[in-house]
């Protein structure tokens, strides 16, 4: 097992981290996320943010309590929420003198060679200019009814696809769970966190329970899919709680945080990154 320094990192933040249980946008978390990623950017690391949250932010913006059932209404809500979410991100990152950009993707874009290369070229140019790309699924045009497959199963999958195709060394998924456990810690008091995994067994995958909230979709199943995708590409992933995004610094220092997936270890990547 080798210790590898991280140069390029993808951070994925989930809706449950960005939106509180009462439906309000968690501005302190977003502020700490902007602070942390700006600090990494200033130290020379290449940072990409994959952000969920458009639906949750849209609900708050329009004063709604429940996610609508109709696809068209969900898409309209996402389009409102995406604009508001980017306004918040732009404002918070600007506080730390960091520029951000927006990329909205569908599955087709990352699977067709020409469009995929254009996206990768765009991301490379942005990082060269020290601009942090903020990526989300293009919800208003991603629908299952289309003849071609446009949707991702979840932004966990999107983040892993982006990470593997852009050649990221590490994917960090900020979630509302502390780690992957041996059992559901809410139901089993004897459940223990799993700190390191270099492969996924069928038992672990079968034990993952898909969960969702009224703000977002996803659960441990999609996170394990993302981990599997990263490990198959010989890359690393960390799943941890995003209530304080400054935990990213601890991860990049090589500290044991959450659950680490991969055959290698994370060396202290901040010592000579200035």
C-alpha positions in Angstrom: 0.0 0.0 0.0 1.6 3.3 -1.2 1.2 6.8 0.3 0.1 9.1 -2.5 -0.1 12.9 -2.4 -3.2 14.4 -3.8 -2.9 17.0 -6.5 -6.4 17.0 -8.1 -9.5 16.4 -5.9 -13.3 16.3 -6.6 -15.5 17.2 -3.7 -19.1 16.1 -3.8 -21.6 17.7 -1.4 -25.1 16.3 -0.9 -28.4 18.1 -0.4 -28.7 16.9 3.2 -25.4 18.8 3.9 -26.5 22.0 2.2 -30.1 22.1 3.4 -31.2 21.8 7.0 -34.0 19.5 8.1 -36.3 22.6 8.5 -35.7 23.3 4.8 -33.5 26.4 5.3 -30.2 26.6 3.3 -27.3 25.8 5.6 -25.3 29.0 5.0 -22.6 28.4 7.6 -21.8 25.0 5.9 -21.6 26.7 2.5 -19.4 29.4 3.9 -17.0 26.9 5.5 -17.0 24.9 2.2 -16.1 28.1 0.3 -13.4 28.9 2.8 -11.9 25.4 2.7 -11.9 25.0 -1.1 -10.5 28.5 -1.6 -7.7 27.7 0.8 -6.9 24.5 -1.2 -7.1 26.4 -4.5 -4.6 29.0 -3.1 -2.2 26.3 -2.1 -2.1 25.0 -5.7 -4.4 22.0 -5.4 -6.8 21.5 -8.3 -10.4 21.5 -7.0 -13.7 20.5 -8.6 -17.0 20.8 -6.7 -19.9 18.6 -7.6 -22.9 20.0 -5.8 -26.4 18.8 -5.3 -29.0 21.0 -3.6 -30.9 22.7 -6.5 -34.2 21.0 -5.5 -33.8 21.8 -1.8 -32.8 25.4 -2.4 -35.7 25.8 -4.9 -38.2 24.5 -2.2 -37.0 27.2 0.2 -36.9 29.9 -2.5 -40.5 29.3 -3.4 -41.7 28.7 0.1 -42.7 25.0 -0.5 -42.7 22.3 2.1 -42.9 19.2 -0.1 -41.1 18.1 -3.3 -43.7 18.0 -6.2 -44.5 14.7 -7.8 -44.8 15.9 -11.4 -41.6 15.8 -13.4 -42.2 19.1 -15.0 -42.7 20.8 -11.7 -39.6 19.2 -10.3 -37.6 20.5 -13.3 -39.0 24.0 -12.9 -38.2 23.9 -9.2 -34.6 22.8 -9.9 -34.2 25.6 -12.4 -35.2 28.1 -9.8 -33.1 26.5 -7.1 -30.0 26.1 -9.3 -29.9 29.8 -10.0 -30.2 30.7 -6.3 -27.7 28.0 -5.3 -25.1 29.5 -7.7 -25.8 33.0 -6.4 -25.0 31.8 -2.9 -21.9 30.0 -4.0 -20.7 32.9 -6.1 -21.2 35.3 -3.2 -19.5 33.1 -0.6 -16.5 32.2 -2.7 -16.1 35.9 -3.7 -15.7 36.6 0.1 -12.4 34.6 -0.2 -11.4 36.1 -3.5 -12.0 32.9 -5.4 -13.8 32.7 -8.8 -16.2 29.9 -9.6 -17.9 28.6 -12.7 -21.0 26.5 -13.4 -21.2 23.4 -15.5 -24.5 21.6 -15.9 -24.1 18.1 -17.4 -26.2 15.2 -18.6 -25.0 11.6 -18.9 -24.9 11.9 -22.7 -22.3 14.7 -22.5 -19.8 12.4 -20.6 -20.5 9.4 -22.8 -20.2 10.9 -26.3 -16.5 11.3 -27.1 -16.7 14.7 -28.7 -18.9 16.4 -26.1 -16.9 14.7 -23.3 -13.7 16.0 -24.6 -15.1 19.5 -24.8 -16.2 19.3 -21.2 -12.9 18.0 -20.0 -11.1 20.7 -22.0 -13.3 23.4 -20.3 -12.5 22.0 -16.9 -8.8 21.9 -17.6 -8.8 25.6 -18.7 -10.8 26.6 -15.6 -8.4 24.9 -13.3 -5.4 26.4 -15.1 -6.9 29.8 -14.4 -7.5 28.9 -10.7 -11.3 29.0 -11.2 -13.2 26.3 -9.3 -15.8 24.5 -11.5 -19.1 23.8 -9.8 -20.8 20.9 -11.5 -24.4 19.6 -11.1 -26.7 17.5 -13.2 -28.8 19.5 -15.7 -32.1 18.6 -14.1 -34.4 20.7 -16.3 -33.4 18.6 -19.3 -32.6 15.3 -17.8 -35.7 13.1 -18.0 -36.2 9.3 -18.3 -38.7 9.7 -21.1 -36.2 10.8 -23.7 -35.0 8.2 -26.3 -31.4 8.6 -25.2 -30.4 8.1 -21.6 -29.6 11.5 -20.1 -29.9 11.0 -16.3 -27.4 10.0 -13.7 -28.6 7.8 -10.9 -27.4 10.4 -8.4 -24.8 13.1 -8.1 -22.6 10.4 -6.3 -22.4 8.7 -9.7 -21.8 12.0 -11.5 -19.0 12.9 -9.1 -17.3 9.5 -9.7 -17.6 9.9 -13.4 -16.2 13.3 -13.4 -13.4 12.2 -11.1 -12.3 9.3 -13.2 -12.6 11.1 -16.5 -10.7 14.2 -15.4 -8.0 12.1 -13.7 -8.6 13.2 -10.1 -6.6 11.5 -7.5 -9.3 11.6 -4.9 -13.1 11.9 -4.5 -14.4 13.2 -1.2 -18.1 12.7 -0.6 -19.5 15.0 2.1 -22.7 13.4 3.4 -24.9 13.3 6.5 -23.2 10.1 7.7 -19.9 9.8 9.5 -18.7 6.7 7.7 -19.8 3.3 6.3 -20.8 1.1 9.2 -20.9 -2.7 9.7 -24.7 -2.2 10.1 -27.2 0.6 10.3 -26.1 2.6 13.4 -29.6 4.0 13.8 -31.0 0.5 14.3 -28.0 -1.4 15.7 -26.1 0.1 18.6 -23.3 -2.4 18.0 -22.6 -1.1 14.5 -18.9 -0.1 14.0 -17.4 2.3 11.5 -15.4 0.8 8.7 -12.3 2.9 8.3 -10.6 1.4 5.3 -11.7 -0.7 2.3 -9.7 -1.8 -0.6 -12.5 -3.7 -2.3 -16.3 -4.1 -1.9 -17.7 -7.5 -1.0 -21.2 -8.6 -2.1 -22.1 -8.6 1.6 -21.3 -4.9 2.0 -23.1 -4.0 -1.2 -26.2 -6.0 -0.2 -26.2 -4.4 3.2 -26.3 -0.9 1.9 -29.8 0.6 2.3 -31.0 3.2 -0.2 -32.4 6.2 1.6 -33.9 9.6 0.5 -35.2 12.8 2.0 -37.8 15.2 0.8 -35.0 17.4 -0.5 -32.7 14.9 -2.3 -32.3 11.4 -3.5 -29.6 8.9 -2.9 -28.2 6.8 -0.1 -25.4 4.4 0.7 -26.1 2.4 -2.4 -25.1 5.2 -4.7 -22.0 6.1 -2.6 -20.8 2.5 -2.8 -21.3 2.6 -6.6 -19.1 5.7 -6.7 -16.5 4.0 -4.5 -16.5 1.0 -6.8 -16.0 3.2 -9.8 -13.1 5.0 -8.2 -11.4 1.8 -7.0 -11.8 0.1 -10.4 -9.9 3.1 -11.9 -7.2 2.7 -9.2 -8.3 5.9 -7.4 -9.2 6.8 -3.9 -12.4 8.0 -2.2 -13.4 9.1 1.2 -16.9 9.2 2.6 -17.4 11.4 5.6 -19.8 13.8 7.4 -20.0 17.2 5.8 -21.4 19.1 8.7 -18.1 20.9 8.9 -16.4 21.0 5.5 -13.1 21.9 7.1 -12.8 18.1 7.6 -11.4 18.1 4.0 -8.2 19.6 5.4 -7.8 16.7 7.8 -8.4 14.2 5.0 -5.7 15.8 2.8 -3.3 15.8 5.8 -3.6 12.0 5.7 -5.7 11.7 8.9 -8.1 8.9 9.4 -11.5 10.4 8.7 -14.8 8.6 7.7 -14.3 5.6 5.4 -11.4 5.5 3.0 -11.8 3.4 -0.2 -8.8 2.4 -2.2 -5.6 0.3 -2.3 -3.4 3.3 -1.5 -3.2 5.7 1.4 -3.5 9.5 1.3 -0.1 11.1 2.1 0.0 14.6 3.7 -0.8 16.6 0.5 -0.6 20.1 2.1 3.0 20.3 3.2 4.5 21.4 -0.1 1.4 22.6 -2.0 2.0 26.3 -1.6 
